[in-house]
Amino acid sequence: MTDTVLDRFLRYVVIDTQSDAASSTQPSTVKQKDLGRLLVDELLTIGLSDAHLDEHGYVSATIPSNSDKTVPVICFCSHMDTAPDFTGTNVKPRIVRDYRGGDIQLAGDKKQVIRVSENPALNDQIGHDIVTTDGTTLLGADDKAGIAEIMTAAEILMDNPDIKHGTIKLLFTPDEEIGRGVDKVDLTKLGAQFAYTMDGESAGHIEDETFSADGVEIAIEGVAIHPGFAKGKMENAIKIAGAIIDRLPKNVAPETTEGREGFIHPTGLAGSMEKAAISLIVRDFEDAGLTDKESRLEALVQEVMADYPGSSYTFTVKPQYRNMKIVLDRHPQVAENAIEAIRRAGMSPVRGSIRGGTDGSRLSFMGLPCPNIFAGGHAFHSPREWISRQDMDKAVATLVKLAKVWEERA
């Protein structure tokens, strides 16, 4: 008897795989390889004889073609790491069987409640089995749900030769949550022509558009002097940084925007009287909007610095990723085949945009067009993360149907 997608998911989420942006290694945390080794063992058991874990933390494997046609090689991809935003150590998954509606109280921390008012998608989950944590950790559905779904679909394809498909590559990456998920991917070695990340949210959704993204680093050098002799001389770098943050536009922030609206978001602040540094991320669906926000941000910095004539600053923009729609529009069959697969799996497809990015954003610009398919998770990066077992089953069905669609249309 083979494992269900829920069996796999519950096995994976208890392995701590948090990435660490402060680390300079890849993978950024060695513990990500703990999951990688387990996945290789399971892939070999399924029958994928080339499954392996490389020195950079990538797990890859091949489902061989069983078709007489020349079918484009596709890849299914998910990331192994969980976000640094909240602890992923000692995850204790809980299952609410046959959910009947209402808020879900998490047993490990009574302050943590999954509220329907904050999670309206729960209204579509009546009768489902809902997996949560006990409220003290992340769940890790982002993106261990995607991994469990790909692994389950791989086993189904290997066990059912009557389901015709081309060659399918599997890729599980480290460090996606800290923006390094595909830094060292060897696309020539991978050998795929098109790909899909399983890293989306609600069942039935496919996203072929992401934010374009930059990071901004502002370094401030103030005027330090003994506070007893500071009158008319000191220019405190901490206060300068505070003034910049205070002037950030309130209506261009993550907490005040939605849909296709971009934002400017401070993510880090460090400093002393002499020096301070602010880290920010800037997001917009259009490159022009990204440039405009960065120009407005630097103009704001210049306005603040005018009040501190003895101080100086540097303003550094670091490109992160770009809207993958630019690439995917040139290859419409990639999204169209996924939409057909979702339809065949019994859902009404919903095509949309991600207010964020995935490994697929960068893979697309590296030459591997790669939209994003739902994995079923909700409330990512928080202890109130949850997922439906039935939605994971739908994701597995979508992958199996997708393999078949590509073969039929070859």
N, C-alpha and C positions, 0 to 999 in steps of 0.2 A: 504494500500500500504506500503510495507516494505522499510526500508532505503537501499540505495545503499551503496557500499563500499566507494564511494566518500563522500556521506552524513556523514557517520561515521567518516571518516578521517578528514574532515573539522571541525567536532565537537570536536574531540580529540586534534588536534594540537594547538588549542587556549588555552588549559589548560597548564599552566607552570608546568613542572615536572622535571626540572633540578636536578640532584643529586649533592652531595657535598662531595668530598673526604676528606675534613677537618673535617667533622662531624663524631662523633663516634657512632651515633644512627643508627638503621635500622627501617624504611627507613631513609636514611641520610637527607632527607628533608620531612617535614610533607605534603607539597603540592602534593607529589606523590599520597597521599591517596585521593586527590580530584578527580583525574581520576579513581582511584580504586573504589570509591563509585559510580561514574557514571556507570562504567562497571558492577558492581553488580546489579544495578537497571535495566540495559538493559538486562542482562542475565536472571534475574527473569522474566522480561516481555516476553522474548523469550520462557520461559518455563523451564529453568534450575533451579529447585527448591532448589538445594543445594548451589547455588552461594553465596560466602561470601568473605569478606575482613578480613584478620587476623591482629593481632597486629604488625606483622613484615612488613606489607604492601603487602603481597601476595594476589592476587585474584585467586580463583580456583572455578571450576564448572565441572559438569559432563553431557555429552550428553549420555543418556541411550542407550544401545544396542537395536536394533530392529530385530536382526538376531536370527535364530534358531541354528546357529553354535556357537562353542566355539572359539571366535575371540580374539587374543591378544589385551590387552588394550593399546591403544596408547595415546599420549599426544601432543597437539599443544601448543607451548610456544612462547611468545614474551615479551619484556621488556617495562615498562611504562616510565622509565626515559629518559631524553635527556642529551646529553653530556655537561659537564661543559666548553667545549672549546669556546663556543660562546653563547650569551644570548638566552634564550628561553622565555623571558617575552614579552607579548603583540605581539604575532605572528599574522601577517596579511597575510593569504594565498591569493594568486592570481592564476587565472586559465587562461592559454593561450589556448583558444579553437581552435581546428583544426590547430595545429601547422604546418606551411608551410616551416619550415627550417630557418636557420640563427641564429645569436646570440640573446639572450634574455636579454634586458635591464631591470633591476629591478628598480621600480619606487621610492622606498623610499630612495635609496642611489645610485646616478648616477655612482659611482665608481664600483658598483657591476654589473657585466655582466656575464651571463652564456654563455661562448664562446664554439662554436662547436669544435674549435681546442683543447680545454681542456676537452670537453665532447663528444667524437666521438660517443657515444651511441645515441646522439640526431639524428644522421643520420637514425636511425631505428625508429624514432618516428613521421615521417611525417603523418599528419592526426590525431594524438593523441591529447588529452587534457592534457596539462602539468601544474602541480601544482608547484608553487614556493612561496617564501615569497616576501616581498617588498624590501628585501636586508638588513634589519636592525636586523634580528634575524635568528636563525635556523628555519627550517621548522618542523623538528621532524618526518620526514618519518622514521628515525631510532629511535624508531621502532614502531611508531604509525601506520604506514602502515601495519605492521604485525598484530597489534592488530585489526585494522579495518577489515582486511582480515579474520582473525580467527572468529571474531564476525559475519561477514556476512555469512561465511560458516556454522557456528553453526545454524544460523537462517534458512538457506536453508535446512540443514539436519533435523531440528525439524519440518519444514513445509512440508516436502516431505517424508512420511513414505515408499514410494516405493523405495527410495534409501537405500538399505540395508547396515548396518554398525554395527560394534561392539561398545563396550563402548569406549567413547572418553573423555579424561580428558582435561580441559583447564587450563592453568597456565599463569598468567601475573605477572612478577617479577619487583621489584624495583632495582635500584642501579647497573644494569648491566654495565653501562658505567664507573663505578669506581671499577669494579672487584669484587663486593659483591653480585651479582644478585641471587646466589643460596646458600648463606652462611647458611640460616636458613630454607631451604626447607625440609619438612618432606616427604621423598619419600615413606615411609610406608603409610602415610595418603593419598598421591597422588594416589598410587595404579596402576601406569602405568608400562608396561614392556618395551616399546620403546617410543621415543619422537622425535619431530621435532621442531627446532626453525625456526620461520619465520623472518629472519633477514638478508637475503642476498640482492644482488644487481640486476643484469640484469635478465629479464624474461627468464625462462627456465633453470636457473642454480641451481645446487645442489652441496653443498660442504660437503665432508666427511673428510676433513683434515684442521687443523689449525696450526698456529705456536705453538711451545712450548715456554713458557714465564716465565721469572724471572724478579724480580726487584732487583736492586743493590743500596745500600745506602753506600756512602763513607763519613765518618766523619773525618775532619782534625782538629788537634789541633796545632796551630802555637805558635810563641813566641811573646808575646805582650809587648811593652815597649813604653814609651813616645817618640814620633817621634823626639823630640829635642835631645835625647840621644841614638838614635837607631842604629848608625853606627856599623856594625859588630855584632849586637845582634838581631835586629828584624827579624822575619820570618813571614810575613803577610799571614794569612790563606786564605784571599781572593785571593791573587796572586798565592798561591799554587793551589787553586781550578781552577783558570783561566788557569794555565799551564797544568793541567790535561785535561781540556776540549779542549784546543788548540791542544793537541796531540792525540785526538781521531781520529781513522782512517777515512779519508774522504770517502773512498770507501766502508765503512761498516756502512752506515747511511741510514735512511729512504729515504732521497732525492736522493740517488745514487744507490738504489737497487730496484729490481723488481722480479717477478716470485717466485722462491724458494730460493732466497737469503735472508739471515737473516741480522740483524743489531744491533748496539749499539746506544742508543738514550738518550741523557740527557733530563730530563723532569722537573727538578727543581734545583735551586741554591739559597742558603741563606748563609749569613755569616757576620762576623766581622773580625777585625784584629786578634783576638784571636782564633776564631773557625769558621769553614765553613762546609757546608754539600752539597753534590751533590746527586741528585736522578737520576737514570737511569733505562731504561728498556732494556732488552736483548731478542732478538727474533731469533728463528731458527726452521726449520721444523724437525730437528733431535736433540735429546738430546745431542749427542756427539758434534754437532756444537754449542749448547748452552754452554756447559762446556768449549769448546775451546775459545769462545769469552770472557767468564768470566775470564779465565786464562790470556788471552792476556790483558784484561782490568786491572787486578790487577798487572801484570808485568809492564804495562805503569805507574801505580800509583807509584810503587816502584822505577822506574827510576826517576820520578819527585821528590819523597821524598828524594832521595839520595843527591839532591842539598840543602836540608834543614835539616841538621843533628840534630837540636834541636827540630824538630817537629815530630809529630806522626800521625798515621791514623788508622781507623778501616774500614774493608771492609766486608759488610754484604749482603749475597745473600738471597732473599726471593722468594721461588717458588710461581708462580701465577697460571698457568695452563699448561697442556700438550696436545700434538697433539692427537686429538680424534680418528684419524685413527687407532691407536693402538687397541682401543676398537672396533671400527666399523667394522674392517676387520674380527672380530670374528662373526659378525652378518650381513652378506652380504644382507639378505633380506630387511633390513631397508632402505638402499639406493636404492636397486633394485625396491622396491615397489614405492618409490618416483619417480624414473626415469620413470616407467610405467605410473604413474599418470600425469607427465608432458607431456609425449607423448600423452596420451588420451585427455589432455587439448589443444592439437593442436600445440605443440611446439616441437622443436628438443632439447632433453635434453643435457645439457652441465655439465659434472662432473668436479669439480675443487677443488682448495684449497683457503683458506682464509688467507690473509696476516694480521692476527689478531686473535681474539678469540670471542667466543659467550658463552652464558650460557651453550650451548650444550657441550662445551669443558669440563667443570667441571662436568656437569650432567653425561656425558659418564663415567668418572672415578669414579663417585659416585654410578654407577651401573645402570644408565638409558641411554643406547646407544641413541645418539641424533645428527644426522646430521643437516645441515642448508639448508633451502629452500629459494629461492628468495622471496623478498617482493616488489622489483621494484624500490627502491630508489637509488639515485645517489648523489655524492658530499657530503657525510655525514660530519657532524660536521662543516659545514660552512654556511654562509648566502646565498651561491649559490646552496644549496641543492634543488633537484627537483625530481619529480616522475610523471609517466604517469598514468592517470586514467585507461586506457586500460590494462596496465600491472598489476595494482591491481586487475582488473577483472580476469585476467589470473591466478593470485595467488589464488583467491577464487575458481576458477574452479579446480585448482590443488588440493586444500585441499579436496574438495568434491569428486573428483575422487580417491584421496588417501584413503579416508575412505572406498570407495567401493572396491578398490583393496585389501585391507587387509581382507575384508569380503569374497571376492571371493576366495582368496588364503588360507583361513583358513582350 
